[in-house]
Amino acid sequence: MRVGLGTGTTARWLVERLGERVRQLRVAAGLTQTDLAGDRFSKEYVSQIERGKTRPTRETLEWLAGRLETDTEYLEHGLSRAETERLEADVRTAAQRLVPHKPAGVEHRLQ
């Protein structure tokens, strides 16, 4: 099963960004490609992921995220689950603060 990243140019761009994030986290952790691959993958496979030449499966993404001490959301999208939840909470708070300031007679629902 492949990660659903779309098709064509957009998919290639997303896979390349994912690979860049894997590489950045690996280097920051002081790991070589061989270290990251461990006994599960080859150094070459990790290299292909980092260069955006292959799309890892969901299972592989989960394994890499664990090795790199992050979550799959960060690898896929550049924002961790915690960051996404914090941003969503900030948007909800901002929306609630705007509600009392709506013009009289205007019906507006913020979701």
TIVO-2410 file (N, C-alpha, C; in nm, 3 decimals):
# residues 111
REC num residu      c1      c2      c3 atome chaine
REC   1      M   0.084  -0.118   0.000     N      A
REC   1      M   0.000   0.000   0.000    CA      A
REC   1      M   0.088   0.124   0.000     C      A
REC   2      R   0.064   0.216  -0.090     N      A
REC   2      R   0.140   0.340  -0.100    CA      A
REC   2      R   0.067   0.453  -0.029     C      A
REC   3      V   0.143   0.550   0.019     N      A
REC   3      V   0.086   0.667   0.082    CA      A
REC   3      V   0.015   0.748  -0.025     C      A
REC   4      G  -0.106   0.793   0.002     N      A
REC   4      G  -0.183   0.869  -0.096    CA      A
REC   4      G  -0.132   1.011  -0.111     C      A
REC   5      L  -0.043   1.032  -0.205     N      A
REC   5      L   0.015   1.165  -0.224    CA      A
REC   5      L  -0.025   1.229  -0.355     C      A
REC   6      G  -0.121   1.172  -0.425     N      A
REC   6      G  -0.162   1.234  -0.550    CA      A
REC   6      G  -0.089   1.174  -0.669     C      A
REC   7      T  -0.096   1.245  -0.782     N      A
REC   7      T  -0.032   1.195  -0.903    CA      A
REC   7      T   0.046   1.305  -0.970     C      A
REC   8      G   0.133   1.267  -1.062     N      A
REC   8      G   0.205   1.362  -1.145    CA      A
REC   8      G   0.304   1.448  -1.071     C      A
REC   9      T   0.317   1.571  -1.119     N      A
REC   9      T   0.415   1.665  -1.067    CA      A
REC   9      T   0.395   1.693  -0.919     C      A
REC  10      T   0.272   1.710  -0.877     N      A
REC  10      T   0.244   1.737  -0.736    CA      A
REC  10      T   0.292   1.622  -0.649     C      A
REC  11      A   0.266   1.499  -0.691     N      A
REC  11      A   0.310   1.382  -0.614    CA      A
REC  11      A   0.462   1.379  -0.603     C      A
REC  12      R   0.531   1.407  -0.712     N      A
REC  12      R   0.678   1.409  -0.708    CA      A
REC  12      R   0.728   1.515  -0.612     C      A
REC  13      W   0.667   1.632  -0.615     N      A
REC  13      W   0.706   1.740  -0.526    CA      A
REC  13      W   0.685   1.700  -0.381     C      A
REC  14      L   0.571   1.638  -0.350     N      A
REC  14      L   0.543   1.595  -0.213    CA      A
REC  14      L   0.639   1.488  -0.167     C      A
REC  15      V   0.672   1.394  -0.254     N      A
REC  15      V   0.767   1.288  -0.219    CA      A
REC  15      V   0.905   1.348  -0.196     C      A
REC  16      E   0.943   1.446  -0.278     N      A
REC  16      E   1.073   1.512  -0.259    CA      A
REC  16      E   1.077   1.585  -0.125     C      A
REC  17      R   0.969   1.655  -0.089     N      A
REC  17      R   0.966   1.726   0.040    CA      A
REC  17      R   0.974   1.627   0.156     C      A
REC  18      L   0.902   1.515   0.144     N      A
REC  18      L   0.907   1.412   0.246    CA      A
REC  18      L   1.052   1.364   0.261     C      A
REC  19      G   1.118   1.338   0.150     N      A
REC  19      G   1.257   1.293   0.153    CA      A
REC  19      G   1.349   1.395   0.218     C      A
REC  20      E   1.325   1.522   0.190     N      A
REC  20      E   1.407   1.628   0.252    CA      A
REC  20      E   1.389   1.629   0.403     C      A
REC  21      R   1.265   1.609   0.448     N      A
REC  21      R   1.241   1.607   0.592    CA      A
REC  21      R   1.308   1.486   0.657     C      A
REC  22      V   1.302   1.371   0.592     N      A
REC  22      V   1.370   1.252   0.645    CA      A
REC  22      V   1.519   1.281   0.658     C      A
REC  23      R   1.577   1.338   0.554     N      A
REC  23      R   1.721   1.367   0.557    CA      A
REC  23      R   1.755   1.467   0.667     C      A
REC  24      Q   1.679   1.575   0.677     N      A
REC  24      Q   1.706   1.676   0.780    CA      A
REC  24      Q   1.700   1.616   0.920     C      A
REC  25      L   1.599   1.535   0.946     N      A
REC  25      L   1.586   1.473   1.077    CA      A
REC  25      L   1.698   1.373   1.102     C      A
REC  26      R   1.735   1.296   1.000     N      A
REC  26      R   1.842   1.198   1.014    CA      A
REC  26      R   1.974   1.266   1.048     C      A
REC  27      V   2.006   1.372   0.973     N      A
REC  27      V   2.131   1.445   0.996    CA      A
REC  27      V   2.130   1.510   1.135     C      A
REC  28      A   2.016   1.570   1.172     N      A
REC  28      A   2.005   1.634   1.304    CA      A
REC  28      A   2.024   1.532   1.416     C      A
REC  29      A   1.983   1.408   1.392     N      A
REC  29      A   1.998   1.303   1.492    CA      A
REC  29      A   2.137   1.243   1.491     C      A
REC  30      G   2.220   1.285   1.396     N      A
REC  30      G   2.356   1.233   1.387    CA      A
REC  30      G   2.363   1.092   1.332     C      A
REC  31      L   2.265   1.055   1.251     N      A
REC  31      L   2.260   0.920   1.194    CA      A
REC  31      L   2.309   0.919   1.050     C      A
REC  32      T   2.374   0.812   1.011     N      A
REC  32      T   2.404   0.790   0.870    CA      A
REC  32      T   2.283   0.723   0.807     C      A
REC  33      Q   2.281   0.713   0.677     N      A
REC  33      Q   2.172   0.641   0.611    CA      A
REC  33      Q   2.171   0.495   0.655     C      A
REC  34      T   2.289   0.438   0.673     N      A
REC  34      T   2.299   0.299   0.720    CA      A
REC  34      T   2.242   0.286   0.860     C      A
REC  35      D   2.273   0.383   0.947     N      A
REC  35      D   2.218   0.381   1.083    CA      A
REC  35      D   2.065   0.385   1.079     C      A
REC  36      L   2.011   0.476   0.999     N      A
REC  36      L   1.866   0.490   0.991    CA      A
REC  36      L   1.803   0.363   0.936     C      A
REC  37      A   1.864   0.304   0.835     N      A
REC  37      A   1.810   0.183   0.773    CA      A
REC  37      A   1.806   0.066   0.871     C      A
REC  38      G   1.905   0.062   0.961     N      A
REC  38      G   1.910  -0.048   1.057    CA      A
REC  38      G   1.915  -0.182   0.987     C      A
REC  39      D   1.852  -0.279   1.047     N      A
REC  39      D   1.847  -0.414   0.988    CA      A
REC  39      D   1.725  -0.431   0.898     C      A
REC  40      R   1.644  -0.328   0.890     N      A
REC  40      R   1.517  -0.341   0.818    CA      A
REC  40      R   1.529  -0.306   0.669     C      A
REC  41      F   1.607  -0.202   0.637     N      A
REC  41      F   1.618  -0.155   0.499    CA      A
REC  41      F   1.764  -0.143   0.459     C      A
REC  42      S   1.787  -0.119   0.333     N      A
REC  42      S   1.923  -0.095   0.285    CA      A
REC  42      S   1.951   0.055   0.288     C      A
REC  43      K   2.077   0.090   0.293     N      A
REC  43      K   2.120   0.229   0.283    CA      A
REC  43      K   2.067   0.290   0.153     C      A
REC  44      E   2.069   0.212   0.047     N      A
REC  44      E   2.024   0.259  -0.084    CA      A
REC  44      E   1.876   0.296  -0.082     C      A
REC  45      Y   1.796   0.217  -0.011     N      A
REC  45      Y   1.653   0.248  -0.002    CA      A
REC  45      Y   1.630   0.380   0.070     C      A
REC  46      V   1.702   0.401   0.180     N      A
REC  46      V   1.692   0.528   0.253    CA      A
REC  46      V   1.735   0.643   0.162     C      A
REC  47      S   1.841   0.622   0.086     N      A
REC  47      S   1.888   0.724  -0.008    CA      A
REC  47      S   1.781   0.757  -0.111     C      A
REC  48      Q   1.714   0.654  -0.163     N      A
REC  48      Q   1.607   0.677  -0.262    CA      A
REC  48      Q   1.492   0.759  -0.201     C      A
REC  49      I   1.457   0.729  -0.076     N      A
REC  49      I   1.351   0.805  -0.009    CA      A
REC  49      I   1.394   0.951   0.005     C      A
REC  50      E   1.518   0.971   0.053     N      A
REC  50      E   1.566   1.108   0.076    CA      A
REC  50      E   1.575   1.189  -0.052     C      A
REC  51      R   1.604   1.123  -0.163     N      A
REC  51      R   1.613   1.194  -0.291    CA      A
REC  51      R   1.479   1.205  -0.362     C      A
REC  52      G   1.373   1.154  -0.299     N      A
REC  52      G   1.240   1.162  -0.359    CA      A
REC  52      G   1.221   1.069  -0.476     C      A
REC  53      K   1.298   0.962  -0.481     N      A
REC  53      K   1.290   0.869  -0.594    CA      A
REC  53      K   1.193   0.755  -0.569     C      A
REC  54      T   1.153   0.738  -0.444     N      A
REC  54      T   1.056   0.634  -0.411    CA      A
REC  54      T   0.964   0.684  -0.301     C      A
REC  55      R   0.841   0.634  -0.305     N      A
REC  55      R   0.741   0.667  -0.205    CA      A
REC  55      R   0.733   0.554  -0.104     C      A
REC  56      P   0.765   0.581   0.022     N      A
REC  56      P   0.756   0.473   0.121    CA      A
REC  56      P   0.610   0.438   0.151     C      A
REC  57      T   0.589   0.315   0.192     N      A
REC  57      T   0.455   0.272   0.232    CA      A
REC  57      T   0.420   0.336   0.365     C      A
REC  58      R   0.294   0.328   0.403     N      A
REC  58      R   0.249   0.379   0.532    CA      A
REC  58      R   0.328   0.311   0.645     C      A
REC  59      E   0.345   0.181   0.635     N      A
REC  59      E   0.419   0.107   0.737    CA      A
REC  59      E   0.564   0.158   0.748     C      A
REC  60      T   0.627   0.182   0.635     N      A
REC  60      T   0.764   0.233   0.635    CA      A
REC  60      T   0.769   0.373   0.695     C      A
REC  61      L   0.673   0.459   0.660     N      A
REC  61      L   0.667   0.593   0.718    CA      A
REC  61      L   0.654   0.586   0.870     C      A
REC  62      E   0.570   0.499   0.918     N      A
REC  62      E   0.552   0.484   1.062    CA      A
REC  62      E   0.682   0.439   1.128     C      A
REC  63      W   0.751   0.345   1.065     N      A
REC  63      W   0.877   0.295   1.119    CA      A
REC  63      W   0.983   0.406   1.119     C      A
REC  64      L   0.994   0.479   1.008     N      A
REC  64      L   1.091   0.589   1.000    CA      A
REC  64      L   1.060   0.697   1.103     C      A
REC  65      A   0.933   0.729   1.118     N      A
REC  65      A   0.893   0.832   1.216    CA      A
REC  65      A   0.937   0.790   1.356     C      A
REC  66      G   0.919   0.664   1.388     N      A
REC  66      G   0.963   0.615   1.519    CA      A
REC  66      G   1.114   0.626   1.536     C      A
REC  67      R   1.188   0.587   1.433     N      A
REC  67      R   1.335   0.595   1.438    CA      A
REC  67      R   1.382   0.740   1.449     C      A
REC  68      L   1.309   0.832   1.388     N      A
REC  68      L   1.349   0.973   1.386    CA      A
REC  68      L   1.281   1.055   1.495     C      A
REC  69      E   1.207   0.986   1.581     N      A
REC  69      E   1.139   1.049   1.695    CA      A
REC  69      E   1.048   1.165   1.653     C      A
REC  70      T   0.965   1.136   1.555     N      A
REC  70      T   0.865   1.232   1.509    CA      A
REC  70      T   0.738   1.155   1.479     C      A
REC  71      D   0.643   1.216   1.412     N      A
REC  71      D   0.523   1.143   1.371    CA      A
REC  71      D   0.510   1.146   1.219     C      A
REC  72      T   0.426   1.058   1.169     N      A
REC  72      T   0.411   1.047   1.024    CA      A
REC  72      T   0.356   1.176   0.964     C      A
REC  73      E   0.274   1.247   1.041     N      A
REC  73      E   0.219   1.373   0.989    CA      A
REC  73      E   0.331   1.471   0.956     C      A
REC  74      Y   0.433   1.478   1.043     N      A
REC  74      Y   0.544   1.568   1.014    CA      A
REC  74      Y   0.619   1.523   0.888     C      A
REC  75      L   0.645   1.394   0.876     N      A
REC  75      L   0.716   1.347   0.757    CA      A
REC  75      L   0.637   1.377   0.630     C      A
REC  76      E   0.506   1.356   0.636     N      A
REC  76      E   0.424   1.376   0.516    CA      A
REC  76      E   0.396   1.522   0.484     C      A
REC  77      H   0.370   1.603   0.588     N      A
REC  77      H   0.319   1.738   0.565    CA      A
REC  77      H   0.404   1.851   0.618     C      A
REC  78      G   0.505   1.819   0.698     N      A
REC  78      G   0.590   1.924   0.753    CA      A
REC  78      G   0.538   1.985   0.882     C      A
REC  79      L   0.424   1.937   0.930     N      A
REC  79      L   0.368   1.980   1.058    CA      A
REC  79      L   0.336   1.855   1.139     C      A
REC  80      S   0.379   1.854   1.264     N      A
REC  80      S   0.348   1.739   1.349    CA      A
REC  80      S   0.201   1.744   1.388     C      A
REC  81      R   0.152   1.634   1.440     N      A
REC  81      R   0.013   1.630   1.487    CA      A
REC  81      R  -0.009   1.735   1.595     C      A
REC  82      A   0.087   1.749   1.687     N      A
REC  82      A   0.075   1.848   1.795    CA      A
REC  82      A   0.070   1.990   1.739     C      A
REC  83      E   0.154   2.019   1.639     N      A
REC  83      E   0.153   2.153   1.579    CA      A
REC  83      E   0.019   2.181   1.510     C      A
REC  84      T  -0.032   2.082   1.440     N      A
REC  84      T  -0.160   2.097   1.371    CA      A
REC  84      T  -0.272   2.122   1.471     C      A
REC  85      E  -0.274   2.046   1.580     N      A
REC  85      E  -0.377   2.065   1.681    CA      A
REC  85      E  -0.366   2.203   1.746     C      A
REC  86      R  -0.243   2.250   1.772     N      A
REC  86      R  -0.224   2.382   1.831    CA      A
REC  86      R  -0.275   2.490   1.736     C      A
REC  87      L  -0.243   2.479   1.608     N      A
REC  87      L  -0.288   2.578   1.510    CA      A
REC  87      L  -0.440   2.579   1.498     C      A
REC  88      E  -0.500   2.460   1.497     N      A
REC  88      E  -0.646   2.452   1.490    CA      A
REC  88      E  -0.709   2.518   1.613     C      A
REC  89      A  -0.651   2.496   1.730     N      A
REC  89      A  -0.702   2.558   1.853    CA      A
REC  89      A  -0.689   2.710   1.845     C      A
REC  90      D  -0.576   2.758   1.792     N      A
REC  90      D  -0.556   2.903   1.776    CA      A
REC  90      D  -0.661   2.963   1.683     C      A
REC  91      V  -0.692   2.893   1.575     N      A
REC  91      V  -0.793   2.942   1.481    CA      A
REC  91      V  -0.930   2.945   1.548     C      A
REC  92      R  -0.964   2.840   1.623     N      A
REC  92      R  -1.092   2.839   1.694    CA      A
REC  92      R  -1.101   2.955   1.793     C      A
REC  93      T  -0.993   2.979   1.867     N      A
REC  93      T  -0.991   3.089   1.964    CA      A
REC  93      T  -1.007   3.223   1.895     C      A
REC  94      A  -0.935   3.242   1.785     N      A
REC  94      A  -0.946   3.367   1.711    CA      A
REC  94      A  -1.087   3.385   1.657     C      A
REC  95      A  -1.147   3.278   1.606     N      A
REC  95      A  -1.283   3.286   1.553    CA      A
REC  95      A  -1.382   3.323   1.663     C      A
REC  96      Q  -1.365   3.265   1.782     N      A
REC  96      Q  -1.455   3.296   1.893    CA      A
REC  96      Q  -1.441   3.442   1.936     C      A
REC  97      R  -1.322   3.495   1.929     N      A
REC  97      R  -1.300   3.635   1.967    CA      A
REC  97      R  -1.362   3.731   1.866     C      A
REC  98      L  -1.375   3.686   1.741     N      A
REC  98      L  -1.434   3.770   1.637    CA      A
REC  98      L  -1.586   3.776   1.647     C      A
REC  99      V  -1.647   3.673   1.698     N      A
REC  99      V  -1.794   3.664   1.701    CA      A
REC  99      V  -1.858   3.786   1.767     C      A
REC 100      P  -1.814   3.833   1.885     N      A
REC 100      P  -1.880   3.949   1.945    CA      A
REC 100      P  -1.866   4.077   1.862     C      A
REC 101      H  -1.777   4.079   1.768     N      A
REC 101      H  -1.752   4.200   1.691    CA      A
REC 101      H  -1.818   4.201   1.553     C      A
REC 102      K  -1.908   4.106   1.530     N      A
REC 102      K  -1.974   4.105   1.400    CA      A
REC 102      K  -2.075   4.218   1.393     C      A
REC 103      P  -2.096   4.274   1.275     N      A
REC 103      P  -2.192   4.383   1.259    CA      A
REC 103      P  -2.333   4.338   1.295     C      A
REC 104      A  -2.412   4.429   1.349     N      A
REC 104      A  -2.549   4.398   1.388    CA      A
REC 104      A  -2.629   4.353   1.267     C      A
REC 105      G  -2.710   4.251   1.286     N      A
REC 105      G  -2.797   4.202   1.180    CA      A
REC 105      G  -2.730   4.105   1.085     C      A
REC 106      V  -2.604   4.078   1.104     N      A
REC 106      V  -2.535   3.986   1.012    CA      A
REC 106      V  -2.532   3.847   1.078     C      A
REC 107      E  -2.587   3.751   1.009     N      A
REC 107      E  -2.584   3.614   1.059    CA      A
REC 107      E  -2.462   3.547   0.998     C      A
REC 108      H  -2.374   3.507   1.086     N      A
REC 108      H  -2.250   3.445   1.041    CA      A
REC 108      H  -2.213   3.333   1.137     C      A
REC 109      R  -2.191   3.218   1.083     N      A
REC 109      R  -2.154   3.104   1.168    CA      A
REC 109      R  -2.007   3.069   1.141     C      A
REC 110      L  -1.932   3.061   1.248     N      A
REC 110      L  -1.793   3.018   1.238    CA      A
REC 110      L  -1.786   2.873   1.283     C      A
REC 111      Q  -1.725   2.795   1.201     N      A
REC 111      Q  -1.713   2.652   1.233    CA      A
REC 111      Q  -1.571   2.617   1.263     C      A
***
